[in-house]
């Protein structure tokens, strides 16, 4: 969910309330032959970076797309108009993406869950708001992830104004643990 805080005569700045994520300083993306965002991280030896981009579209709403591994470990989350550089274990082969709407939903409710086979870096994940057709929007609370090449990620960052988020993994994991039964159901379906 995104809120705008307006200060008298100071303009408006965006603040993020994505569970387990915090806003970081804006990063200007320069279209270079290399994906500069990947150079801004130094994961541990057993980790690799994963760039996740969720451009805002006319059909976007406010729900975040949450990424977890097979053990329901919180990796990160993005909302429309944001991007994040996450760290995942090198031996992680697949992750799941679910809408925060489904995490909050009661058990046995309808859900949308996406299973992603992780590609080698510098590929990443690009989210696109789900639309039933080119002429109509859905409810905007879901986004379909696709594995994106370095070039697709660079284009998405260059063509869209995104705010950057950084994971607060302990907070994100506590949020998932508070919804443990529902998260288990999301991953088992």
Backbone torsions as a table, in degrees:
resi	resn	phi	psi	omega
1	UNK	NA	145.8	-176.7
2	UNK	-123.0	133.7	176.0
3	UNK	-121.9	151.2	176.2
4	UNK	-114.3	127.9	-179.5
5	UNK	-104.8	117.8	-178.9
6	UNK	-105.8	125.2	177.5
7	UNK	-104.8	141.2	-177.7
8	UNK	-56.8	122.8	179.6
9	UNK	62.2	5.5	-179.2
10	UNK	-107.9	-4.2	-179.7
11	UNK	86.9	-172.9	-177.9
12	UNK	-114.9	140.4	174.3
13	UNK	-127.1	147.6	-178.8
14	UNK	-87.1	142.5	172.4
15	UNK	-129.9	146.2	-173.6
16	UNK	-108.4	142.8	174.8
17	UNK	-123.1	34.9	176.8
18	UNK	-70.3	126.1	-179.7
19	UNK	-55.5	129.4	176.3
20	UNK	76.6	11.7	-179.2
21	UNK	-130.9	151.5	175.9
22	UNK	-134.0	146.6	178.5
23	UNK	-67.1	146.5	174.5
24	UNK	-123.2	167.6	-177.8
25	UNK	-55.3	141.4	179.0
26	UNK	-57.6	144.3	178.1
27	UNK	-119.8	122.3	175.5
28	UNK	-75.9	129.3	179.0
29	UNK	-96.8	123.1	177.6
30	UNK	-107.0	127.3	-179.2
31	UNK	-69.6	99.6	-178.8
32	UNK	-118.9	168.7	177.7
33	UNK	-64.9	-19.9	178.9
34	UNK	-114.5	154.4	179.1
35	UNK	-84.3	97.2	-170.7
36	UNK	-62.3	-27.1	-179.2
37	UNK	-59.5	-35.4	-179.0
38	UNK	-69.0	-22.5	178.5
39	UNK	-80.0	-10.7	-177.8
40	UNK	-87.9	3.9	-179.1
41	UNK	-123.2	150.2	174.8
42	UNK	-134.6	81.6	-178.8
43	UNK	-67.9	161.9	176.4
44	UNK	-61.8	165.9	-176.8
45	UNK	-56.9	-33.1	-177.8
46	UNK	-92.4	12.1	-177.1
47	UNK	-121.2	162.5	174.3
48	UNK	-137.5	152.7	179.0
49	UNK	-78.4	150.0	175.0
50	UNK	-136.5	113.7	179.2
51	UNK	-87.2	129.3	-178.1
52	UNK	-125.9	126.8	-177.2
53	UNK	-128.2	132.8	179.2
54	UNK	-130.4	85.3	179.3
55	UNK	-63.9	149.3	176.7
56	UNK	-81.6	137.9	177.2
57	UNK	-126.7	170.5	179.2
58	UNK	-59.7	-27.5	-177.8
59	UNK	-95.5	3.8	-177.7
60	UNK	-71.2	146.8	174.1
61	UNK	-114.1	-141.5	-174.9
62	UNK	-116.8	-6.3	-177.1
63	UNK	-67.6	147.8	176.3
64	UNK	-94.6	155.4	172.2
65	UNK	-103.1	122.6	-172.7
66	UNK	-103.4	133.8	178.1
67	UNK	-108.6	128.9	178.6
68	UNK	-135.0	157.4	174.5
69	UNK	-91.7	-175.1	-175.6
70	UNK	-65.2	-18.9	179.1
71	UNK	-96.1	14.6	-178.3
72	UNK	63.5	31.8	175.6
73	UNK	-85.8	127.4	-179.7
74	UNK	-66.9	126.3	176.7
75	UNK	-105.4	-38.0	-179.8
76	UNK	164.1	179.5	179.3
77	UNK	-153.3	150.6	177.0
78	UNK	-136.5	149.7	173.9
79	UNK	-113.7	168.6	176.7
80	UNK	-55.3	132.5	179.8
81	UNK	87.6	14.7	179.6
82	UNK	-129.3	165.2	174.7
83	UNK	-143.0	155.9	179.2
84	UNK	-147.8	147.8	174.4
85	UNK	-108.4	107.9	-175.1
86	UNK	-102.0	162.7	173.3
87	UNK	-116.1	132.3	176.4
88	UNK	-128.7	154.3	178.5
89	UNK	-63.7	142.4	-177.7
90	UNK	-59.6	-31.2	-177.9
91	UNK	-86.0	1.6	176.8
92	UNK	-71.1	122.5	-178.2
93	UNK	-101.9	-26.3	179.9
94	UNK	-144.1	151.0	174.9
95	UNK	-132.6	164.9	178.4
96	UNK	-117.6	142.7	175.3
97	UNK	-118.5	127.1	178.2
98	UNK	-134.7	153.9	176.7
99	UNK	-78.3	144.7	176.2
100	UNK	-61.5	-25.7	176.0
101	UNK	-58.8	-41.8	-179.4
102	UNK	-73.8	-30.2	177.1
103	UNK	-65.3	-40.0	-179.6
104	UNK	-78.2	-16.8	-175.1
105	UNK	-68.9	156.0	177.1
106	UNK	-68.3	153.3	177.6
107	UNK	-55.0	150.3	178.7
108	UNK	71.0	3.8	175.3
109	UNK	-72.1	157.0	177.4
110	UNK	-59.0	146.9	-178.2
111	UNK	-147.4	161.6	173.3
112	UNK	-124.7	121.4	-179.7
113	UNK	-130.1	137.3	178.9
114	UNK	-118.6	132.7	176.0
115	UNK	-104.6	126.5	-177.1
116	UNK	-117.6	126.6	171.1
117	UNK	-83.5	119.8	-174.3
118	UNK	-73.4	132.7	177.1
119	UNK	-87.0	168.4	174.8
120	UNK	-68.6	151.7	175.9
121	UNK	-66.3	148.0	14.3
122	UNK	-94.5	17.3	175.2
123	UNK	-63.9	162.3	-179.5
124	UNK	-152.9	-157.4	-177.0
125	UNK	-119.6	131.7	178.1
126	UNK	-120.4	124.1	179.8
127	UNK	-97.1	143.9	176.3
128	UNK	-134.9	132.3	-179.1
129	UNK	-58.7	134.2	-178.2
130	UNK	-72.3	130.5	177.6
131	UNK	-130.5	130.3	178.5
132	UNK	-64.9	-31.3	177.9
133	UNK	-155.4	173.2	-179.8
134	UNK	-71.3	-15.8	-178.0
135	UNK	-99.6	-11.8	-177.3
136	UNK	-136.9	151.8	178.5
137	UNK	-96.8	152.3	169.8
138	UNK	-81.2	-153.9	178.7
139	UNK	-82.2	-5.9	175.7
140	UNK	79.3	-0.7	-176.5
141	UNK	-89.4	-0.1	-178.6
142	UNK	-128.8	149.6	176.7
143	UNK	-139.1	141.3	-179.3
144	UNK	-94.2	125.5	178.0
145	UNK	-87.8	145.4	172.2
146	UNK	-134.0	148.9	174.1
147	UNK	-73.7	128.0	-175.5
148	UNK	-117.2	143.2	176.7
149	UNK	-75.2	168.4	176.3
150	UNK	-55.0	-44.6	-178.8
151	UNK	-63.8	-42.2	178.6
152	UNK	-64.3	-40.2	178.1
153	UNK	-65.3	-44.0	178.7
154	UNK	-60.3	-43.4	179.2
155	UNK	-63.7	-43.3	179.7
156	UNK	-61.8	-39.4	179.6
157	UNK	-71.9	-37.4	-178.3
158	UNK	-73.5	-31.7	-174.3
159	UNK	-93.6	-8.1	-176.4
160	UNK	-128.4	145.2	175.6
161	UNK	-87.8	107.5	-178.5
162	UNK	-116.6	149.7	170.9
163	UNK	-98.4	146.1	-177.4
164	UNK	-97.9	140.6	177.1
165	UNK	-120.7	151.1	174.8
166	UNK	-123.6	141.2	-178.2
167	UNK	-72.8	141.8	167.2
168	UNK	-114.3	86.8	-167.6
169	UNK	-62.2	-36.7	179.8
170	UNK	-65.1	-43.2	178.3
171	UNK	-65.7	-43.8	178.9
172	UNK	-62.7	-40.6	179.2
173	UNK	-68.0	-38.4	177.5
174	UNK	-62.8	-38.8	177.6
175	UNK	-63.7	-46.0	177.5
176	UNK	-62.8	-42.1	-179.7
177	UNK	-63.2	-31.4	177.1
178	UNK	-67.1	-18.7	178.9
179	UNK	-119.7	36.4	-171.7
180	UNK	-53.4	-48.0	-177.8
181	UNK	-62.2	-43.6	-179.5
182	UNK	-67.2	-41.3	178.8
183	UNK	-63.5	-41.4	176.9
184	UNK	-59.3	-43.8	178.8
185	UNK	-63.2	-41.0	179.6
186	UNK	-61.5	-39.8	-177.5
187	UNK	-78.9	-26.4	-177.5
188	UNK	-83.1	-20.7	-177.3
189	UNK	-70.3	NA	NA
